[in-house]
């Protein structure tokens, strides 16, 4: 299962998502027989890569915030 496809966080995967949409547009039987599985795997790979990139960026931001907060508390403790 994947998240909503067409969001601002998934702009890098537009091509593979379009390929999956085209495959799904070929009909229900086409999907049921597994003819879209390759496209779905590619979408999952791309979405995972996007998510890992966002996670790394968020982790770096959190480290910066944590360091800043620790400095502020250290300054407060030194002044007290």
N, CA, C and O atoms as a Maestro MAE file, in Angstrom:
{
 s_m_m2io_version
 :::
 2.0.0
}

f_m_ct {
 s_m_title
 :::
 protein
 m_atom[320] {
  # First column is atom index #
  i_m_mmod_type
  r_m_x_coord
  r_m_y_coord
  r_m_z_coord
  i_m_residue_number
  s_m_chain_name
  s_m_pdb_residue_name
  s_m_pdb_atom_name
  i_m_atomic_number
  :::
  1 25 0.841 -1.169 0.000 1 A "UNK " " N  " 7
  2 3 0.000 0.000 0.000 1 A "UNK " " CA " 6
  3 2 0.890 1.238 0.000 1 A "UNK " " C  " 6
  4 15 1.938 1.249 0.647 1 A "UNK " " O  " 8
  5 25 0.492 2.247 -0.700 2 A "UNK " " N  " 7
  6 3 1.268 3.474 -0.755 2 A "UNK " " CA " 6
  7 2 0.416 4.662 -0.352 2 A "UNK " " C  " 6
  8 15 -0.813 4.580 -0.361 2 A "UNK " " O  " 8
  9 25 1.062 5.769 0.003 3 A "UNK " " N  " 7
  10 3 0.304 6.974 0.376 3 A "UNK " " CA " 6
  11 2 -0.314 7.608 -0.861 3 A "UNK " " C  " 6
  12 15 -0.137 7.119 -1.977 3 A "UNK " " O  " 8
  13 25 -1.027 8.682 -0.656 4 A "UNK " " N  " 7
  14 3 -1.580 9.416 -1.792 4 A "UNK " " CA " 6
  15 2 -0.439 9.771 -2.733 4 A "UNK " " C  " 6
  16 15 0.615 10.233 -2.295 4 A "UNK " " O  " 8
  17 25 -0.646 9.559 -4.005 5 A "UNK " " N  " 7
  18 3 0.451 9.701 -4.953 5 A "UNK " " CA " 6
  19 2 0.738 11.142 -5.340 5 A "UNK " " C  " 6
  20 15 1.895 11.563 -5.318 5 A "UNK " " O  " 8
  21 25 -0.258 11.885 -5.683 6 A "UNK " " N  " 7
  22 3 -0.025 13.201 -6.262 6 A "UNK " " CA " 6
  23 2 -0.055 14.282 -5.182 6 A "UNK " " C  " 6
  24 15 -1.040 15.003 -5.025 6 A "UNK " " O  " 8
  25 25 1.055 14.374 -4.440 7 A "UNK " " N  " 7
  26 3 1.191 15.394 -3.408 7 A "UNK " " CA " 6
  27 2 2.478 16.162 -3.662 7 A "UNK " " C  " 6
  28 15 3.286 15.777 -4.507 7 A "UNK " " O  " 8
  29 25 2.661 17.256 -2.922 8 A "UNK " " N  " 7
  30 3 3.845 18.087 -3.120 8 A "UNK " " CA " 6
  31 2 5.126 17.357 -2.740 8 A "UNK " " C  " 6
  32 15 6.200 17.709 -3.229 8 A "UNK " " O  " 8
  33 25 5.034 16.348 -1.877 9 A "UNK " " N  " 7
  34 3 6.226 15.619 -1.443 9 A "UNK " " CA " 6
  35 2 6.698 14.582 -2.454 9 A "UNK " " C  " 6
  36 15 7.796 14.043 -2.319 9 A "UNK " " O  " 8
  37 25 5.886 14.301 -3.457 10 A "UNK " " N  " 7
  38 3 6.217 13.233 -4.395 10 A "UNK " " CA " 6
  39 2 6.470 13.738 -5.808 10 A "UNK " " C  " 6
  40 15 6.262 13.004 -6.774 10 A "UNK " " O  " 8
  41 25 6.911 14.967 -5.939 11 A "UNK " " N  " 7
  42 3 7.114 15.548 -7.266 11 A "UNK " " CA " 6
  43 2 8.184 14.810 -8.068 11 A "UNK " " C  " 6
  44 15 8.118 14.793 -9.297 11 A "UNK " " O  " 8
  45 25 9.148 14.211 -7.417 12 A "UNK " " N  " 7
  46 3 10.216 13.514 -8.123 12 A "UNK " " CA " 6
  47 2 9.781 12.200 -8.733 12 A "UNK " " C  " 6
  48 15 10.536 11.596 -9.495 12 A "UNK " " O  " 8
  49 25 8.591 11.747 -8.419 13 A "UNK " " N  " 7
  50 3 8.113 10.445 -8.892 13 A "UNK " " CA " 6
  51 2 6.990 10.578 -9.926 13 A "UNK " " C  " 6
  52 15 6.285 9.606 -10.195 13 A "UNK " " O  " 8
  53 25 6.821 11.739 -10.491 14 A "UNK " " N  " 7
  54 3 5.705 11.971 -11.410 14 A "UNK " " CA " 6
  55 2 5.703 11.000 -12.589 14 A "UNK " " C  " 6
  56 15 4.645 10.507 -12.980 14 A "UNK " " O  " 8
  57 25 6.868 10.724 -13.156 15 A "UNK " " N  " 7
  58 3 6.925 9.861 -14.347 15 A "UNK " " CA " 6
  59 2 6.472 8.438 -14.032 15 A "UNK " " C  " 6
  60 15 5.670 7.863 -14.767 15 A "UNK " " O  " 8
  61 25 6.983 7.873 -12.944 16 A "UNK " " N  " 7
  62 3 6.611 6.501 -12.621 16 A "UNK " " CA " 6
  63 2 5.159 6.415 -12.170 16 A "UNK " " C  " 6
  64 15 4.497 5.405 -12.408 16 A "UNK " " O  " 8
  65 25 4.653 7.473 -11.517 17 A "UNK " " N  " 7
  66 3 3.250 7.486 -11.122 17 A "UNK " " CA " 6
  67 2 2.348 7.578 -12.358 17 A "UNK " " C  " 6
  68 15 1.280 6.966 -12.401 17 A "UNK " " O  " 8
  69 25 2.784 8.344 -13.354 18 A "UNK " " N  " 7
  70 3 2.007 8.449 -14.593 18 A "UNK " " CA " 6
  71 2 1.971 7.099 -15.304 18 A "UNK " " C  " 6
  72 15 0.945 6.713 -15.864 18 A "UNK " " O  " 8
  73 25 3.096 6.383 -15.279 19 A "UNK " " N  " 7
  74 3 3.134 5.058 -15.899 19 A "UNK " " CA " 6
  75 2 2.172 4.103 -15.191 19 A "UNK " " C  " 6
  76 15 1.495 3.309 -15.845 19 A "UNK " " O  " 8
  77 25 2.108 4.176 -13.870 20 A "UNK " " N  " 7
  78 3 1.181 3.332 -13.114 20 A "UNK " " CA " 6
  79 2 -0.264 3.720 -13.428 20 A "UNK " " C  " 6
  80 15 -1.118 2.849 -13.590 20 A "UNK " " O  " 8
  81 25 -0.538 5.008 -13.513 21 A "UNK " " N  " 7
  82 3 -1.892 5.456 -13.856 21 A "UNK " " CA " 6
  83 2 -2.299 4.963 -15.237 21 A "UNK " " C  " 6
  84 15 -3.436 4.535 -15.436 21 A "UNK " " O  " 8
  85 25 -1.377 5.021 -16.188 22 A "UNK " " N  " 7
  86 3 -1.662 4.538 -17.542 22 A "UNK " " CA " 6
  87 2 -1.943 3.041 -17.526 22 A "UNK " " C  " 6
  88 15 -2.853 2.565 -18.205 22 A "UNK " " O  " 8
  89 25 -1.175 2.319 -16.762 23 A "UNK " " N  " 7
  90 3 -1.379 0.879 -16.669 23 A "UNK " " CA " 6
  91 2 -2.753 0.584 -16.066 23 A "UNK " " C  " 6
  92 15 -3.472 -0.282 -16.563 23 A "UNK " " O  " 8
  93 25 -3.118 1.289 -15.011 24 A "UNK " " N  " 7
  94 3 -4.414 1.080 -14.382 24 A "UNK " " CA " 6
  95 2 -5.556 1.477 -15.318 24 A "UNK " " C  " 6
  96 15 -6.645 0.909 -15.238 24 A "UNK " " O  " 8
  97 25 -5.321 2.430 -16.191 25 A "UNK " " N  " 7
  98 3 -6.351 2.883 -17.119 25 A "UNK " " CA " 6
  99 2 -6.661 1.833 -18.190 25 A "UNK " " C  " 6
  100 15 -7.672 1.931 -18.885 25 A "UNK " " O  " 8
  101 25 -5.800 0.847 -18.318 26 A "UNK " " N  " 7
  102 3 -6.020 -0.181 -19.342 26 A "UNK " " CA " 6
  103 2 -7.125 -1.155 -18.948 26 A "UNK " " C  " 6
  104 15 -7.535 -1.987 -19.756 26 A "UNK " " O  " 8
  105 25 -7.595 -1.058 -17.746 27 A "UNK " " N  " 7
  106 3 -8.743 -1.861 -17.361 27 A "UNK " " CA " 6
  107 2 -8.501 -2.711 -16.132 27 A "UNK " " C  " 6
  108 15 -7.369 -2.954 -15.715 27 A "UNK " " O  " 8
  109 25 -9.611 -3.149 -15.573 28 A "UNK " " N  " 7
  110 3 -9.584 -3.934 -14.341 28 A "UNK " " CA " 6
  111 2 -8.867 -5.269 -14.548 28 A "UNK " " C  " 6
  112 15 -8.040 -5.663 -13.726 28 A "UNK " " O  " 8
  113 25 -9.174 -5.947 -15.615 29 A "UNK " " N  " 7
  114 3 -8.577 -7.257 -15.860 29 A "UNK " " CA " 6
  115 2 -7.066 -7.154 -16.032 29 A "UNK " " C  " 6
  116 15 -6.321 -8.034 -15.604 29 A "UNK " " O  " 8
  117 25 -6.630 -6.084 -16.656 30 A "UNK " " N  " 7
  118 3 -5.186 -5.852 -16.835 30 A "UNK " " CA " 6
  119 2 -4.497 -5.750 -15.471 30 A "UNK " " C  " 6
  120 15 -3.418 -6.306 -15.268 30 A "UNK " " O  " 8
  121 25 -5.134 -5.033 -14.542 31 A "UNK " " N  " 7
  122 3 -4.580 -4.890 -13.190 31 A "UNK " " CA " 6
  123 2 -4.607 -6.220 -12.444 31 A "UNK " " C  " 6
  124 15 -3.623 -6.608 -11.814 31 A "UNK " " O  " 8
  125 25 -5.743 -6.917 -12.519 32 A "UNK " " N  " 7
  126 3 -5.935 -8.146 -11.749 32 A "UNK " " CA " 6
  127 2 -4.944 -9.227 -12.172 32 A "UNK " " C  " 6
  128 15 -4.515 -10.031 -11.345 32 A "UNK " " O  " 8
  129 25 -4.587 -9.250 -13.420 33 A "UNK " " N  " 7
  130 3 -3.663 -10.269 -13.916 33 A "UNK " " CA " 6
  131 2 -2.209 -9.960 -13.569 33 A "UNK " " C  " 6
  132 15 -1.309 -10.726 -13.914 33 A "UNK " " O  " 8
  133 25 -1.981 -8.846 -12.891 34 A "UNK " " N  " 7
  134 3 -0.633 -8.519 -12.430 34 A "UNK " " CA " 6
  135 2 0.223 -7.798 -13.446 34 A "UNK " " C  " 6
  136 15 1.443 -7.733 -13.295 34 A "UNK " " O  " 8
  137 25 -0.387 -7.265 -14.460 35 A "UNK " " N  " 7
  138 3 0.391 -6.590 -15.498 35 A "UNK " " CA " 6
  139 2 0.905 -5.223 -15.054 35 A "UNK " " C  " 6
  140 15 1.733 -4.625 -15.741 35 A "UNK " " O  " 8
  141 25 0.428 -4.721 -13.919 36 A "UNK " " N  " 7
  142 3 0.883 -3.424 -13.413 36 A "UNK " " CA " 6
  143 2 1.847 -3.573 -12.234 36 A "UNK " " C  " 6
  144 15 2.253 -2.578 -11.634 36 A "UNK " " O  " 8
  145 25 2.206 -4.791 -11.910 37 A "UNK " " N  " 7
  146 3 3.055 -5.011 -10.736 37 A "UNK " " CA " 6
  147 2 4.425 -4.354 -10.868 37 A "UNK " " C  " 6
  148 15 4.942 -3.809 -9.892 37 A "UNK " " O  " 8
  149 25 5.016 -4.397 -12.051 38 A "UNK " " N  " 7
  150 3 6.321 -3.766 -12.267 38 A "UNK " " CA " 6
  151 2 6.256 -2.262 -12.051 38 A "UNK " " C  " 6
  152 15 7.126 -1.678 -11.406 38 A "UNK " " O  " 8
  153 25 5.224 -1.649 -12.592 39 A "UNK " " N  " 7
  154 3 5.051 -0.203 -12.424 39 A "UNK " " CA " 6
  155 2 4.812 0.128 -10.954 39 A "UNK " " C  " 6
  156 15 5.313 1.137 -10.457 39 A "UNK " " O  " 8
  157 25 4.059 -0.705 -10.265 40 A "UNK " " N  " 7
  158 3 3.787 -0.470 -8.840 40 A "UNK " " CA " 6
  159 2 5.067 -0.586 -8.023 40 A "UNK " " C  " 6
  160 15 5.281 0.198 -7.097 40 A "UNK " " O  " 8
  161 25 5.918 -1.549 -8.351 41 A "UNK " " N  " 7
  162 3 7.191 -1.692 -7.643 41 A "UNK " " CA " 6
  163 2 8.073 -0.461 -7.859 41 A "UNK " " C  " 6
  164 15 8.738 -0.003 -6.930 41 A "UNK " " O  " 8
  165 25 8.079 0.067 -9.067 42 A "UNK " " N  " 7
  166 3 8.871 1.263 -9.361 42 A "UNK " " CA " 6
  167 2 8.344 2.471 -8.581 42 A "UNK " " C  " 6
  168 15 9.126 3.277 -8.077 42 A "UNK " " O  " 8
  169 25 7.031 2.590 -8.484 43 A "UNK " " N  " 7
  170 3 6.438 3.679 -7.698 43 A "UNK " " CA " 6
  171 2 6.845 3.526 -6.236 43 A "UNK " " C  " 6
  172 15 7.231 4.504 -5.596 43 A "UNK " " O  " 8
  173 25 6.763 2.317 -5.708 44 A "UNK " " N  " 7
  174 3 7.137 2.091 -4.311 44 A "UNK " " CA " 6
  175 2 8.602 2.434 -4.060 44 A "UNK " " C  " 6
  176 15 8.929 3.036 -3.036 44 A "UNK " " O  " 8
  177 25 9.492 2.056 -4.990 45 A "UNK " " N  " 7
  178 3 10.924 2.376 -4.846 45 A "UNK " " CA " 6
  179 2 11.132 3.882 -4.829 45 A "UNK " " C  " 6
  180 15 11.879 4.410 -4.005 45 A "UNK " " O  " 8
  181 25 10.464 4.561 -5.744 46 A "UNK " " N  " 7
  182 3 10.626 6.007 -5.849 46 A "UNK " " CA " 6
  183 2 10.077 6.702 -4.599 46 A "UNK " " C  " 6
  184 15 10.719 7.602 -4.059 46 A "UNK " " O  " 8
  185 25 8.901 6.291 -4.142 47 A "UNK " " N  " 7
  186 3 8.314 6.903 -2.957 47 A "UNK " " CA " 6
  187 2 9.182 6.651 -1.731 47 A "UNK " " C  " 6
  188 15 9.310 7.520 -0.868 47 A "UNK " " O  " 8
  189 25 9.775 5.469 -1.654 48 A "UNK " " N  " 7
  190 3 10.642 5.158 -0.517 48 A "UNK " " CA " 6
  191 2 11.875 6.067 -0.529 48 A "UNK " " C  " 6
  192 15 12.283 6.590 0.508 48 A "UNK " " O  " 8
  193 25 12.459 6.247 -1.716 49 A "UNK " " N  " 7
  194 3 13.632 7.118 -1.832 49 A "UNK " " CA " 6
  195 2 13.282 8.547 -1.422 49 A "UNK " " C  " 6
  196 15 14.051 9.202 -0.718 49 A "UNK " " O  " 8
  197 25 12.122 9.026 -1.863 50 A "UNK " " N  " 7
  198 3 11.674 10.372 -1.496 50 A "UNK " " CA " 6
  199 2 11.496 10.478 0.019 50 A "UNK " " C  " 6
  200 15 11.909 11.464 0.630 50 A "UNK " " O  " 8
  201 25 10.877 9.456 0.624 51 A "UNK " " N  " 7
  202 3 10.635 9.475 2.059 51 A "UNK " " CA " 6
  203 2 11.953 9.457 2.828 51 A "UNK " " C  " 6
  204 15 12.101 10.177 3.815 51 A "UNK " " O  " 8
  205 25 12.905 8.647 2.390 52 A "UNK " " N  " 7
  206 3 14.197 8.589 3.070 52 A "UNK " " CA " 6
  207 2 14.924 9.927 2.987 52 A "UNK " " C  " 6
  208 15 15.590 10.337 3.938 52 A "UNK " " O  " 8
  209 25 14.797 10.601 1.860 53 A "UNK " " N  " 7
  210 3 15.416 11.922 1.705 53 A "UNK " " CA " 6
  211 2 14.778 12.930 2.661 53 A "UNK " " C  " 6
  212 15 15.481 13.697 3.320 53 A "UNK " " O  " 8
  213 25 13.442 12.927 2.735 54 A "UNK " " N  " 7
  214 3 12.750 13.834 3.662 54 A "UNK " " CA " 6
  215 2 13.128 13.523 5.104 54 A "UNK " " C  " 6
  216 15 13.312 14.435 5.909 54 A "UNK " " O  " 8
  217 25 13.245 12.235 5.434 55 A "UNK " " N  " 7
  218 3 13.603 11.831 6.788 55 A "UNK " " CA " 6
  219 2 14.992 12.347 7.149 55 A "UNK " " C  " 6
  220 15 15.202 12.845 8.255 55 A "UNK " " O  " 8
  221 25 15.932 12.232 6.229 56 A "UNK " " N  " 7
  222 3 17.290 12.713 6.488 56 A "UNK " " CA " 6
  223 2 17.296 14.225 6.697 56 A "UNK " " C  " 6
  224 15 17.978 14.727 7.590 56 A "UNK " " O  " 8
  225 25 16.545 14.944 5.884 57 A "UNK " " N  " 7
  226 3 16.467 16.396 6.043 57 A "UNK " " CA " 6
  227 2 15.844 16.771 7.378 57 A "UNK " " C  " 6
  228 15 16.327 17.673 8.062 57 A "UNK " " O  " 8
  229 25 14.782 16.085 7.745 58 A "UNK " " N  " 7
  230 3 14.123 16.369 9.025 58 A "UNK " " CA " 6
  231 2 15.051 16.061 10.194 58 A "UNK " " C  " 6
  232 15 15.066 16.787 11.188 58 A "UNK " " O  " 8
  233 25 15.821 14.988 10.076 59 A "UNK " " N  " 7
  234 3 16.751 14.626 11.143 59 A "UNK " " CA " 6
  235 2 17.802 15.711 11.328 59 A "UNK " " C  " 6
  236 15 18.144 16.058 12.459 59 A "UNK " " O  " 8
  237 25 18.316 16.248 10.230 60 A "UNK " " N  " 7
  238 3 19.324 17.314 10.312 60 A "UNK " " CA " 6
  239 2 18.727 18.572 10.946 60 A "UNK " " C  " 6
  240 15 19.375 19.226 11.764 60 A "UNK " " O  " 8
  241 25 17.499 18.906 10.569 61 A "UNK " " N  " 7
  242 3 16.842 20.068 11.175 61 A "UNK " " CA " 6
  243 2 16.669 19.861 12.676 61 A "UNK " " C  " 6
  244 15 16.902 20.771 13.471 61 A "UNK " " O  " 8
  245 25 16.260 18.657 13.049 62 A "UNK " " N  " 7
  246 3 16.037 18.357 14.471 62 A "UNK " " CA " 6
  247 2 17.343 18.441 15.253 62 A "UNK " " C  " 6
  248 15 17.353 18.923 16.386 62 A "UNK " " O  " 8
  249 25 18.446 17.979 14.664 63 A "UNK " " N  " 7
  250 3 19.747 18.070 15.342 63 A "UNK " " CA " 6
  251 2 20.111 19.526 15.581 63 A "UNK " " C  " 6
  252 15 20.583 19.884 16.661 63 A "UNK " " O  " 8
  253 25 19.895 20.361 14.580 64 A "UNK " " N  " 7
  254 3 20.188 21.784 14.721 64 A "UNK " " CA " 6
  255 2 19.353 22.427 15.813 64 A "UNK " " C  " 6
  256 15 19.867 23.208 16.614 64 A "UNK " " O  " 8
  257 25 18.065 22.102 15.848 65 A "UNK " " N  " 7
  258 3 17.191 22.657 16.883 65 A "UNK " " CA " 6
  259 2 17.621 22.185 18.265 65 A "UNK " " C  " 6
  260 15 17.645 22.962 19.220 65 A "UNK " " O  " 8
  261 25 17.960 20.903 18.361 66 A "UNK " " N  " 7
  262 3 18.360 20.352 19.655 66 A "UNK " " CA " 6
  263 2 19.635 21.021 20.160 66 A "UNK " " C  " 6
  264 15 19.735 21.357 21.340 66 A "UNK " " O  " 8
  265 25 20.613 21.216 19.268 67 A "UNK " " N  " 7
  266 3 21.862 21.878 19.652 67 A "UNK " " CA " 6
  267 2 21.596 23.313 20.113 67 A "UNK " " C  " 6
  268 15 22.173 23.773 21.098 67 A "UNK " " O  " 8
  269 25 20.720 24.012 19.395 68 A "UNK " " N  " 7
  270 3 20.399 25.388 19.762 68 A "UNK " " CA " 6
  271 2 19.732 25.432 21.132 68 A "UNK " " C  " 6
  272 15 20.068 26.273 21.966 68 A "UNK " " O  " 8
  273 25 18.794 24.531 21.355 69 A "UNK " " N  " 7
  274 3 18.099 24.496 22.652 69 A "UNK " " CA " 6
  275 2 19.083 24.183 23.766 69 A "UNK " " C  " 6
  276 15 19.007 24.785 24.837 69 A "UNK " " O  " 8
  277 25 20.002 23.256 23.539 70 A "UNK " " N  " 7
  278 3 20.995 22.917 24.562 70 A "UNK " " CA " 6
  279 2 21.897 24.108 24.867 70 A "UNK " " C  " 6
  280 15 22.252 24.327 26.025 70 A "UNK " " O  " 8
  281 25 22.273 24.881 23.845 71 A "UNK " " N  " 7
  282 3 23.086 26.082 24.062 71 A "UNK " " CA " 6
  283 2 22.332 27.102 24.899 71 A "UNK " " C  " 6
  284 15 22.887 27.703 25.818 71 A "UNK " " O  " 8
  285 25 21.058 27.289 24.568 72 A "UNK " " N  " 7
  286 3 20.243 28.256 25.308 72 A "UNK " " CA " 6
  287 2 20.136 27.841 26.767 72 A "UNK " " C  " 6
  288 15 20.302 28.676 27.655 72 A "UNK " " O  " 8
  289 25 19.862 26.568 27.032 73 A "UNK " " N  " 7
  290 3 19.765 26.102 28.414 73 A "UNK " " CA " 6
  291 2 21.105 26.212 29.124 73 A "UNK " " C  " 6
  292 15 21.161 26.536 30.311 73 A "UNK " " O  " 8
  293 25 22.159 25.949 28.416 74 A "UNK " " N  " 7
  294 3 23.497 26.082 29.037 74 A "UNK " " CA " 6
  295 2 23.745 27.532 29.432 74 A "UNK " " C  " 6
  296 15 24.244 27.804 30.525 74 A "UNK " " O  " 8
  297 25 23.394 28.477 28.533 75 A "UNK " " N  " 7
  298 3 23.544 29.900 28.841 75 A "UNK " " CA " 6
  299 2 22.669 30.292 30.031 75 A "UNK " " C  " 6
  300 15 23.108 31.070 30.879 75 A "UNK " " O  " 8
  301 25 21.472 29.783 30.112 76 A "UNK " " N  " 7
  302 3 20.574 30.086 31.226 76 A "UNK " " CA " 6
  303 2 21.171 29.541 32.529 76 A "UNK " " C  " 6
  304 15 21.179 30.222 33.555 76 A "UNK " " O  " 8
  305 25 21.666 28.314 32.471 77 A "UNK " " N  " 7
  306 3 22.259 27.724 33.683 77 A "UNK " " CA " 6
  307 2 23.496 28.498 34.140 77 A "UNK " " C  " 6
  308 15 23.710 28.649 35.343 77 A "UNK " " O  " 8
  309 25 24.312 28.992 33.208 78 A "UNK " " N  " 7
  310 3 25.509 29.740 33.542 78 A "UNK " " CA " 6
  311 2 25.161 31.090 34.168 78 A "UNK " " C  " 6
  312 15 25.864 31.564 35.061 78 A "UNK " " O  " 8
  313 25 24.087 31.701 33.705 79 A "UNK " " N  " 7
  314 3 23.649 33.002 34.218 79 A "UNK " " CA " 6
  315 2 22.994 32.890 35.592 79 A "UNK " " C  " 6
  316 15 22.996 33.848 36.365 79 A "UNK " " O  " 8
  317 25 22.446 31.743 35.889 80 A "UNK " " N  " 7
  318 3 21.723 31.577 37.158 80 A "UNK " " CA " 6
  319 2 22.638 31.381 38.330 80 A "UNK " " C  " 6
  320 15 22.172 31.228 39.459 80 A "UNK " " O  " 8
  :::
 }
 m_bond[319] {
  # First column is bond index #
  i_m_from
  i_m_to
  i_m_order
  :::
  1 1 2 1
  2 2 3 1
  3 3 4 2
  4 3 5 1
  5 5 6 1
  6 6 7 1
  7 7 8 2
  8 7 9 1
  9 9 10 1
  10 10 11 1
  11 11 12 2
  12 11 13 1
  13 13 14 1
  14 14 15 1
  15 15 16 2
  16 15 17 1
  17 17 18 1
  18 18 19 1
  19 19 20 2
  20 19 21 1
  21 21 22 1
  22 22 23 1
  23 23 24 2
  24 23 25 1
  25 25 26 1
  26 26 27 1
  27 27 28 2
  28 27 29 1
  29 29 30 1
  30 30 31 1
  31 31 32 2
  32 31 33 1
  33 33 34 1
  34 34 35 1
  35 35 36 2
  36 35 37 1
  37 37 38 1
  38 38 39 1
  39 39 40 2
  40 39 41 1
  41 41 42 1
  42 42 43 1
  43 43 44 2
  44 43 45 1
  45 45 46 1
  46 46 47 1
  47 47 48 2
  48 47 49 1
  49 49 50 1
  50 50 51 1
  51 51 52 2
  52 51 53 1
  53 53 54 1
  54 54 55 1
  55 55 56 2
  56 55 57 1
  57 57 58 1
  58 58 59 1
  59 59 60 2
  60 59 61 1
  61 61 62 1
  62 62 63 1
  63 63 64 2
  64 63 65 1
  65 65 66 1
  66 66 67 1
  67 67 68 2
  68 67 69 1
  69 69 70 1
  70 70 71 1
  71 71 72 2
  72 71 73 1
  73 73 74 1
  74 74 75 1
  75 75 76 2
  76 75 77 1
  77 77 78 1
  78 78 79 1
  79 79 80 2
  80 79 81 1
  81 81 82 1
  82 82 83 1
  83 83 84 2
  84 83 85 1
  85 85 86 1
  86 86 87 1
  87 87 88 2
  88 87 89 1
  89 89 90 1
  90 90 91 1
  91 91 92 2
  92 91 93 1
  93 93 94 1
  94 94 95 1
  95 95 96 2
  96 95 97 1
  97 97 98 1
  98 98 99 1
  99 99 100 2
  100 99 101 1
  101 101 102 1
  102 102 103 1
  103 103 104 2
  104 103 105 1
  105 105 106 1
  106 106 107 1
  107 107 108 2
  108 107 109 1
  109 109 110 1
  110 110 111 1
  111 111 112 2
  112 111 113 1
  113 113 114 1
  114 114 115 1
  115 115 116 2
  116 115 117 1
  117 117 118 1
  118 118 119 1
  119 119 120 2
  120 119 121 1
  121 121 122 1
  122 122 123 1
  123 123 124 2
  124 123 125 1
  125 125 126 1
  126 126 127 1
  127 127 128 2
  128 127 129 1
  129 129 130 1
  130 130 131 1
  131 131 132 2
  132 131 133 1
  133 133 134 1
  134 134 135 1
  135 135 136 2
  136 135 137 1
  137 137 138 1
  138 138 139 1
  139 139 140 2
  140 139 141 1
  141 141 142 1
  142 142 143 1
  143 143 144 2
  144 143 145 1
  145 145 146 1
  146 146 147 1
  147 147 148 2
  148 147 149 1
  149 149 150 1
  150 150 151 1
  151 151 152 2
  152 151 153 1
  153 153 154 1
  154 154 155 1
  155 155 156 2
  156 155 157 1
  157 157 158 1
  158 158 159 1
  159 159 160 2
  160 159 161 1
  161 161 162 1
  162 162 163 1
  163 163 164 2
  164 163 165 1
  165 165 166 1
  166 166 167 1
  167 167 168 2
  168 167 169 1
  169 169 170 1
  170 170 171 1
  171 171 172 2
  172 171 173 1
  173 173 174 1
  174 174 175 1
  175 175 176 2
  176 175 177 1
  177 177 178 1
  178 178 179 1
  179 179 180 2
  180 179 181 1
  181 181 182 1
  182 182 183 1
  183 183 184 2
  184 183 185 1
  185 185 186 1
  186 186 187 1
  187 187 188 2
  188 187 189 1
  189 189 190 1
  190 190 191 1
  191 191 192 2
  192 191 193 1
  193 193 194 1
  194 194 195 1
  195 195 196 2
  196 195 197 1
  197 197 198 1
  198 198 199 1
  199 199 200 2
  200 199 201 1
  201 201 202 1
  202 202 203 1
  203 203 204 2
  204 203 205 1
  205 205 206 1
  206 206 207 1
  207 207 208 2
  208 207 209 1
  209 209 210 1
  210 210 211 1
  211 211 212 2
  212 211 213 1
  213 213 214 1
  214 214 215 1
  215 215 216 2
  216 215 217 1
  217 217 218 1
  218 218 219 1
  219 219 220 2
  220 219 221 1
  221 221 222 1
  222 222 223 1
  223 223 224 2
  224 223 225 1
  225 225 226 1
  226 226 227 1
  227 227 228 2
  228 227 229 1
  229 229 230 1
  230 230 231 1
  231 231 232 2
  232 231 233 1
  233 233 234 1
  234 234 235 1
  235 235 236 2
  236 235 237 1
  237 237 238 1
  238 238 239 1
  239 239 240 2
  240 239 241 1
  241 241 242 1
  242 242 243 1
  243 243 244 2
  244 243 245 1
  245 245 246 1
  246 246 247 1
  247 247 248 2
  248 247 249 1
  249 249 250 1
  250 250 251 1
  251 251 252 2
  252 251 253 1
  253 253 254 1
  254 254 255 1
  255 255 256 2
  256 255 257 1
  257 257 258 1
  258 258 259 1
  259 259 260 2
  260 259 261 1
  261 261 262 1
  262 262 263 1
  263 263 264 2
  264 263 265 1
  265 265 266 1
  266 266 267 1
  267 267 268 2
  268 267 269 1
  269 269 270 1
  270 270 271 1
  271 271 272 2
  272 271 273 1
  273 273 274 1
  274 274 275 1
  275 275 276 2
  276 275 277 1
  277 277 278 1
  278 278 279 1
  279 279 280 2
  280 279 281 1
  281 281 282 1
  282 282 283 1
  283 283 284 2
  284 283 285 1
  285 285 286 1
  286 286 287 1
  287 287 288 2
  288 287 289 1
  289 289 290 1
  290 290 291 1
  291 291 292 2
  292 291 293 1
  293 293 294 1
  294 294 295 1
  295 295 296 2
  296 295 297 1
  297 297 298 1
  298 298 299 1
  299 299 300 2
  300 299 301 1
  301 301 302 1
  302 302 303 1
  303 303 304 2
  304 303 305 1
  305 305 306 1
  306 306 307 1
  307 307 308 2
  308 307 309 1
  309 309 310 1
  310 310 311 1
  311 311 312 2
  312 311 313 1
  313 313 314 1
  314 314 315 1
  315 315 316 2
  316 315 317 1
  317 317 318 1
  318 318 319 1
  319 319 320 2
  :::
 }
}
